[in-house]
Amino acid sequence: SPAPAATASPAIGSSAADNPPGLITCGLLGAAIRDASLMQPGVVRAIADASATADAPVGDAATTLAQAYHIALASHDSGGEPDAIAPVSAAAADMAQVCADSGLDAVN
């Protein structure tokens, strides 16, 4: 009898292929970091929206980023604005590390 045909199987541990919401979310974050556009209107919202169905570590990091952004936005034109913007950068850096740890590093 003929041998069974060989079939390609997905790579084991291929988290990027198994996690499109996380990959999309991390891709948006990576683009925002590269373009220095985190504080541009709609950028953090797009990241947060994309993370709605991402796995918990990426989704949680996106939520933290969105919260930091909203605090910074609320401080616009106030004396506390510079201090409120710094946590946005910190949250983005933390999220980039979560993406890298999850195998979804799209920052580089």
Solvent accessible surface area in square Angstrom, and as a share of the most:
residue,aa,sasa,rsa
1,S,154,0.99
2,P,127,0.80
3,A,90,0.69
4,P,129,0.81
5,A,90,0.69
6,A,108,0.83
7,T,121,0.70
8,A,107,0.83
9,S,92,0.59
10,P,111,0.70
11,A,75,0.58
12,I,180,0.92
13,G,72,0.70
14,S,31,0.20
15,S,43,0.28
16,A,34,0.27
17,A,71,0.55
18,D,112,0.58
19,N,16,0.08
20,P,73,0.46
21,P,38,0.24
22,G,0,0.00
23,L,72,0.36
24,I,101,0.51
25,T,0,0.00
26,C,0,0.00
27,G,25,0.24
28,L,67,0.34
29,L,0,0.00
30,G,0,0.00
31,A,34,0.27
32,A,4,0.03
33,I,59,0.30
34,R,137,0.50
35,D,101,0.52
36,A,91,0.70
37,S,21,0.13
38,L,21,0.11
39,M,71,0.32
40,Q,101,0.45
41,P,122,0.76
42,G,44,0.42
43,V,34,0.20
44,V,2,0.01
45,R,130,0.48
46,A,42,0.32
47,I,1,0.00
48,A,21,0.16
49,D,82,0.42
50,A,25,0.19
51,S,9,0.06
52,A,86,0.67
53,T,108,0.63
54,A,15,0.11
55,D,83,0.43
56,A,67,0.52
57,P,74,0.47
58,V,1,0.01
59,G,13,0.12
60,D,91,0.47
61,A,13,0.10
62,A,1,0.01
63,T,71,0.41
64,T,72,0.42
65,L,0,0.00
66,A,15,0.11
67,Q,104,0.46
68,A,11,0.09
69,Y,17,0.07
70,H,90,0.40
71,I,115,0.58
72,A,2,0.01
73,L,94,0.47
74,A,90,0.70
75,S,18,0.12
76,H,112,0.50
77,D,122,0.63
78,S,55,0.35
79,G,80,0.77
80,G,36,0.35
81,E,39,0.17
82,P,93,0.59
83,D,114,0.59
84,A,13,0.10
85,I,57,0.29
86,A,62,0.48
87,P,61,0.38
88,V,2,0.01
89,S,68,0.44
90,A,56,0.43
91,A,8,0.06
92,A,3,0.02
93,A,61,0.47
94,D,94,0.49
95,M,0,0.00
96,A,18,0.14
97,Q,103,0.46
98,V,38,0.22
99,C,0,0.00
100,A,41,0.32
101,D,110,0.57
102,S,34,0.22
103,G,47,0.45
104,L,2,0.01
105,D,68,0.35
106,A,25,0.20
107,V,28,0.16
108,N,158,0.81
